[in-house]
């Protein structure tokens, strides 16, 4: 499905496999989410692969993006009137929060084409103006932007090795890079300045605990 995505088919898949919901930390934003009552919650990676569907990371409000969304809604001056780029945006919860906080332009990028369809759907659900970008944003230099959002991107070694220099390059170009991390193993050790932290409710089906302490950092060069 994701290799040659038909928008109508994508919308139908998302509608059939998710339900409208809200994360308790960010009740202002509605999302199409997987939950215990939706089919995709119970689907194995093997059954999804048989349908040509990547693991549905877009169907969950992960701690990093959720904490970023809360931070931006609480501190709209961080993005007001600025150009914002959300990398590996997933459900687009952080991008939507940026749009609702008065950003002049919001772009949200994800390599998963089904995630892009979900981001469009979630943006419409919230009346938020965001530009959804498909493909691999890390295959090109960072875009010109005032603020780069990176929620929960240091979850494995390969991803960390690719995205860390990309984010540092964005910072060197003058962007404010905001990273939200819930204690992943591959978070960089240098150049991070903590600016906020949140206790983010999670579920044991996704995480190894019911609350993830998630820190918002400003990343330097």
C-alpha positions in Angstrom: 0.0 0.0 0.0 2.7 2.5 0.9 4.8 2.0 -2.2 2.1 3.5 -4.5 -0.3 5.1 -2.2 -3.8 6.0 -3.3 -5.2 8.7 -1.1 -8.7 7.3 -1.0 -7.4 3.9 -0.1 -5.1 5.4 2.6 -8.0 7.3 4.1 -10.2 4.2 4.1 -7.4 2.2 5.8 -6.8 4.8 8.4 -10.6 5.2 9.1 -11.0 1.4 9.4 -8.1 0.9 11.7 -8.1 3.9 14.0 -10.5 5.9 16.1 -10.6 9.6 17.0 -8.9 10.2 20.2 -6.8 12.5 22.4 -3.7 12.1 24.4 -4.4 13.0 28.0 -1.4 15.4 28.1 -2.6 17.2 25.0 -6.4 17.1 25.1 -6.6 20.1 22.7 -5.5 18.0 19.8 -7.6 15.3 18.2 -5.8 12.4 16.4 -6.6 9.2 14.5 -5.2 6.7 17.0 -4.9 3.0 17.4 -6.3 1.7 20.6 -7.4 -1.6 22.2 -10.7 -1.2 20.3 -9.1 -0.8 16.8 -7.9 -3.6 14.5 -4.4 -2.2 13.9 -3.7 -2.3 17.6 -3.9 -6.1 17.5 -2.2 -6.6 14.1 1.3 -8.2 14.0 4.1 -6.8 11.9 3.8 -9.9 9.7 0.1 -9.4 9.0 0.7 -5.7 8.2 3.6 -6.6 5.9 1.3 -9.0 4.0 -0.9 -5.9 3.2 2.2 -3.8 2.3 1.9 -1.7 5.4 4.8 -0.5 7.5 4.6 -0.6 11.3 2.0 2.1 12.1 4.1 4.4 14.2 1.8 7.2 12.9 -1.1 5.7 14.8 0.3 6.4 18.2 1.1 9.6 20.1 4.6 8.8 21.2 6.1 10.5 24.2 8.5 12.8 22.3 6.0 14.3 19.9 3.4 14.6 22.7 5.8 16.4 25.0 6.8 18.8 22.2 3.1 19.5 21.5 2.5 20.3 25.1 5.5 22.5 25.3 4.5 24.5 22.1 0.9 25.0 23.3 2.2 26.2 26.7 4.9 28.4 25.1 3.5 29.6 21.7 6.2 32.3 21.5 8.7 29.5 20.6 7.1 29.2 17.1 4.8 32.2 16.7 5.3 33.8 13.2 8.2 31.4 12.5 8.8 28.7 9.8 8.7 25.3 11.5 9.8 21.9 10.2 8.8 18.7 12.0 11.1 15.8 11.0 9.9 12.2 11.4 6.6 13.7 12.3 4.5 10.5 12.7 1.0 11.5 13.7 2.0 15.2 13.3 0.9 16.1 16.9 3.9 18.4 17.3 3.4 20.0 13.9 -0.3 20.6 14.6 0.6 22.2 18.0 3.0 24.5 16.1 0.3 25.5 13.7 -2.2 26.1 16.5 0.4 28.2 18.3 0.7 30.7 15.5 3.6 29.5 13.4 3.8 31.3 10.0 4.5 28.0 8.1 4.6 24.4 9.3 6.0 21.5 7.3 5.8 17.9 8.6 7.9 15.2 7.0 7.8 11.4 7.3 9.3 8.7 5.2 6.1 6.5 5.5 3.5 7.4 2.9 0.7 6.2 5.1 1.9 8.4 7.9 1.7 11.3 5.4 -1.9 10.5 4.8 -2.6 10.3 8.5 -0.9 13.7 9.0 -3.2 15.3 6.4 -6.2 13.7 8.1 -5.1 14.8 11.6 -4.4 18.3 10.4 -7.9 18.6 8.9 -9.4 17.2 12.1 -7.8 20.1 14.0 -8.2 22.8 11.4 -4.5 23.2 11.3 -2.6 24.3 8.2 0.5 22.1 7.7 2.3 21.1 4.6 2.9 17.3 4.5 6.2 16.2 2.9 6.8 12.6 1.9 10.1 10.8 1.3 13.3 10.8 3.3 14.1 14.3 4.6 17.5 13.1 5.8 18.6 12.4 2.2 18.9 16.1 1.6 20.4 19.0 3.6 18.2 20.5 6.3 15.6 22.9 4.9 15.7 26.6 5.7 13.5 26.9 8.8 13.4 28.9 12.0 12.6 26.0 14.2 13.2 22.2 13.7 11.2 19.8 15.8 12.5 16.3 16.4 10.4 14.2 18.7 11.6 10.8 19.9 14.1 10.3 17.0 17.0 8.6 18.8 15.3 5.2 19.2 17.9 3.1 17.4 21.6 3.3 16.4 21.1 3.6 12.7 18.5 6.4 12.9 20.6 8.3 15.5 23.7 8.1 13.3 21.8 9.7 10.4 19.7 12.3 12.2 22.2 13.7 14.7 24.5 15.3 12.1 21.5 16.5 10.1 20.1 18.2 13.2 23.5 19.7 14.1 23.8 21.0 10.5 20.3 22.7 10.9 21.5 24.3 14.1 24.7 25.5 12.4 22.5 27.1 9.7 20.7 29.1 12.4 17.6 27.0 13.1 16.5 26.4 16.7 16.5 22.7 17.0 14.1 21.3 19.7 14.6 17.7 20.6 12.2 15.7 22.8 13.5 12.5 24.2 12.0 10.0 26.7 15.2 8.4 27.7 16.2 6.5 24.5 19.5 4.8 24.4 21.0 6.8 21.5 20.4 10.3 22.6 23.6 12.4 22.1 25.6 13.2 25.1 26.8 16.6 24.0 25.3 19.9 23.0 21.9 19.5 24.7 20.4 22.1 26.9 17.3 21.1 28.9 14.5 23.6 28.6 11.5 21.6 29.9 10.4 18.2 31.0 7.0 16.4 31.2 5.7 13.2 32.7 4.0 11.7 29.7 1.4 8.9 30.2 2.0 5.9 28.1 0.7 2.3 27.8 2.5 -0.9 28.6 1.8 -2.3 25.1 4.1 0.4 23.7 6.5 1.2 26.5 8.0 -0.6 29.5 6.3 1.8 32.0 3.1 3.8 32.3 4.8 7.2 32.5 7.8 8.3 30.5 9.7 11.3 31.8 10.4 13.2 28.6 12.8 16.1 28.3 12.7 18.9 25.8 16.2 20.0 24.8 17.7 22.7 22.6 20.4 21.1 20.5 23.5 23.0 19.6 26.1 22.3 16.9 
